[in-house]
Structures are given as C-alpha cells and as structure tokens.
Amino acid sequence: MDIFGRYIFRMNASALLLILMSLTGILWIAMALKQLKLLTSAGQSSVIFLKMTFLALPSLLAVILPIALLIATIHTLNRLNGDSELIVYNAAGAHAWKIIRPVVLLALVICAAIALANAVVIPWSQQTLRSYVTKVRTDLISQVLQPGKFSSPEKGLTFHIRDRDRSGELQGLVMSDARDPRQHLTYLAKRGNIQRQDKATLLVMTEGHIIYRDPKVDGARIVTFEKYVIDLSRFGPKTTSRRLKPGALYLSELWSPDKNLWAYKKFQGKMRSELHERLANPLYPLVFVLIAIAFLGQAQTTRQNRVRSVITAFGLAAGIRVLGLAATNFASNHASAVLLIYAIPLSAIVLALAVTHYRMSPRRRSRFARNVDTAIENTFTRVRRAATGSIGTGNNVENRP
C-alpha cells in the first residue's frame, strides 16, 4: 500500500478498535449483571466471576465483529468524503480501486480472525466455561453455606446454618430437599462437616433427624441418626461431561460426528446447521465492507445526499445478515437448505462488486434515476416547508374578533 492506503487502513482499524471495545464493554456489562448471582447467592470469588464472564465473550465477538467493521468502514468512507479527501485523491489521477484495497485488506484480516475463532477459540471457551459451571455447582454447597442465611442453589433445595466455627464445622444445619414431588426430605443436624474424598464431596451430619413427608399423605416419619453422610455430587449438574451442545463442539467433531454422541442423537439438524454457519460466517465481514464501498466508496460532493447512502448501506447489510441467520435456522430442519447459507453471502459479494465497478466508472445517470432523486428531494422539501409553516403559525397567533 502507498501512503494514502496506509492512512486509510490506520483510520479504519482505529475506528474498528474503538467501536469494538465499546460494543464489547456494553455486552460484558450486560453479562456481568446477569451473572452477578455468582458473587451473591453462589458465593464465588471475583476471579471465578471474571473468568466465566470473559469466557462467554468469544462467541459474542464472532457476531459483533462484522457489525463493528461495517460501522467503522461506513464512518471512515463518510469521513473521507466529508473532508473531500477522496475527491482530491481522484483528482490527482489515482485509481478508485486503490481506495478499496486497504479497506478490503482489513476485512480479510477480520475474516481470518473469525475463522480461527470458529474453529478453535469458541469451542475451547465454551467447553472451559462449562467446566467452570460444573466446578461452581460442585463447590456450591461448601461456599454457599453462610451463617444465618437461607441459600437455594437450585429449585426445591434450601440450606441454612446457624453458625460456622473457625475449623469449618457447621452448627445447627437445616437442609430441605423438595426436588422430588413424591416426597419431601428435611435434614436437621446439630453439627456438620464437609469432607472431600477423591473426586467426591461429602456432607457428614451428626446428631440429627430426617423428616420424611409425602405430599399426598398426612403426617410425617421421623428418623433419628447419630451420623449421616450425603454425597453432594447429587446436587451437581445432571448431565455428563460429554453432553455438549453443538455450539461447544470443534469443527472436526461437527464434520465427522460420533453417532454415539449425545448432541448427535438430540441435535443432529442443529449440528449440521452449526457446521455450515461456522464455515460461512467468516464471509460476512467481506460482504459488509463491499456493501459499504458500493454506496460510499466513490467521491461525492456535499450537494449529494450521503446520509441516504449511509442508511441504505447499513440497512442492506443488516438485511443480508438476517437472511443468513434465517437460512441457518431453516437448514437445521431441511438439509437441502444448506446451500442457502453459502449462497446468500457469496451472492452479496458478487452483487456488491458489480455495483462498485458500475459506480466507479463516471457516466451520465439514467433519466429514471434522476426522476426518482427529484421526487425524493421534492418530498423532503414539502415536508420541511410544512413543518416550518406549522411552527410559524403556532408562534404567531393573533386574537381576532
């Protein structure tokens, strides 16, 4: 690239970085507020909280990165037009395609980054996040028991302790288990200890009672015990470690799935659409950039309506992405719709290049296009005059007999 190309590349990249940081910050705050219960009711440390929220970001970045690139490209091209830099550059004899080169180069870098994220980063982050969720739910009982508070790690399960001494022994333990609608169990113990054996976490209660109650039968049964042990893994996740959803699988696992895999048995269509969506998703940064170039990549004077071009480019890009997502959902139920996942972005690329090439060459506009622009301009003029007239009438009211 020449000096002007590097200038455009730096301008576009800096705008992309700023927009991406802003959008990511907003999404992270939204996720942090949603997962705030990890610090409150779950009693987790701030380190675990930050790890779990940041591990959820890669899958979101793959979605917002093309949008951020679209906004940055529109801003860059509109700024170059507004400062008349494109006009001066074209007047100096430079070819219009040289302006496109640095913008497309940045788009290709983003395409490669999204492809790498879809292949490696997102599955790794999803599986790591799931392991943290499993760890949190396994350690939940030992960390959630706070003196004087009722804690519910899951629906139908409630814990309460009166106190905890320095050695970690629980005093005055109450545990109510109503998860099974056929029977309600209530454990009362004077003392309790949490012990770890290999991979198991055990709650050892001493000097207590177990109250069995059937909701369909009046009365309850009470059993007294000197020592009673409960395996806390019963209150952990109900799924095995291999019960991963399609979004947490690597490309190799989606391409040639194991037929005994839980996700294959339950989400076979979703696995198919997930695979092709990950392969087609890296094309959208290039689609968005070419659409922006098609509408804003030409030198325009201040007399021309650039706002209309900005709105049209953004709306068209958003519409194409929505069509791509619809095709992905349709392909999960119909295998023949897989071609649509690739046809939509590839067709958009071809059409954007054709429009760009057509608009790069100076030519007299057609009579139809001139009439359409005239009609739109006249409509805006009438609306402005009507609004100005109504305001003037409202401000100059005369009292007449």
C-alpha positions, 0 to 999 in steps of 0.5 A: 500500500502507498501512503494514502492506503496506509492512512486509510487502513490506520483510520479504519482499524482505529475506528474498528478498535474503538467501536469494538471495545465499546460494543464489547464493554456494553455486552460484558456489562450486560453479562456481568449483571446477569451473572452477578448471582455468582458473587451473591447467592453462589458465593464465588470469588471475583476471579471465578466471576471474571473468568466465566464472564470473559469466557462467554465473550468469544462467541459474542465477538464472532457476531459483533465483529462484522457489525463493528467493521461495517460501522467503522468502514461506513464512518471512515468512507463518510469521513473521507468524503466529508473532508473531500479527501477522496475527491482530491485523491481522484483528482490527482489521477489515482485509481478508485480501486486503490481506495478499496484495497486497504479497506478490503485488506482489513476485512480479510484480516477480520475474516481470518480472525473469525475463522480461527475463532470458529474453529478453535477459540469458541469451542475451547471457551465454551467447553472451559466455561462449562467446566467452570459451571460444573466446578461452581455447582460442585463447590456450591454447597461448601461456599454457599453455606453462610451463617444465618442465611437461607441459600437455594442453589437450585429449585426445591433445595434450601440450606441454612446454618446457624453458625460456622466455627473457625475449623469449618464445622457447621452448627445447627444445619437445616437442609430441605430437599423438595426436588422430588414431588413424591416426597419431601426430605428435611435434614436437621443436624446439630453439627456438620462437616464437609469432607472431600474424598477423591473426586467426591464431596461429602456432607457428614451430619451428626446428631440429627433427624430426617423428616420424611413427608409425602405430599399426598399423605398426612403426617410425617416419619421421623428418623433419628441418626447419630451420623449421616453422610450425603454425597453432594455430587447429587446436587451437581449438574445432571448431565455428563461431561460429554453432553455438549451442545453443538455450539461447544463442539470443534469443527472436526467433531461437527464434520465427522460426528460420533453417532454415539454422541449425545448432541448427535442423537438430540441435535443432529439438524442443529449440528449440521446447521452449526457446521455450515454457519461456522464455515460461512460466517467468516464471509460476512465481514467481506460482504459488509465492507463491499456493501459499504464501498458500493454506496460510499466508496466513490467521491461525492460532493456535499450537494449529494445526499450521503446520509441516504447512502449511509442508511441504505448501506447499513440497512442492506447489510443488516438485511443480508445478515438476517437472511443468513441467520434465517437460512441457518435456522431453516437448514437445521430442519431441511438439509437441502437448505444448506446451500442457502447459507453459502449462497446468500453471502457469496451472492452479496459479494458478487452483487456488491462488486458489480455495483462498485465497478458500475459506480466507479466508472463516471457516466451520465445517470439514467433519466429514471434515476434522476426522476426518482432523486427529484421526487425524493428531494421534492418530498423532503422539501414539502415536508420541511416547508410544512413543518416550518409553516406549522411552527410559524403559525403556532408562534404567531397567533393573533386574537381576532374578533 
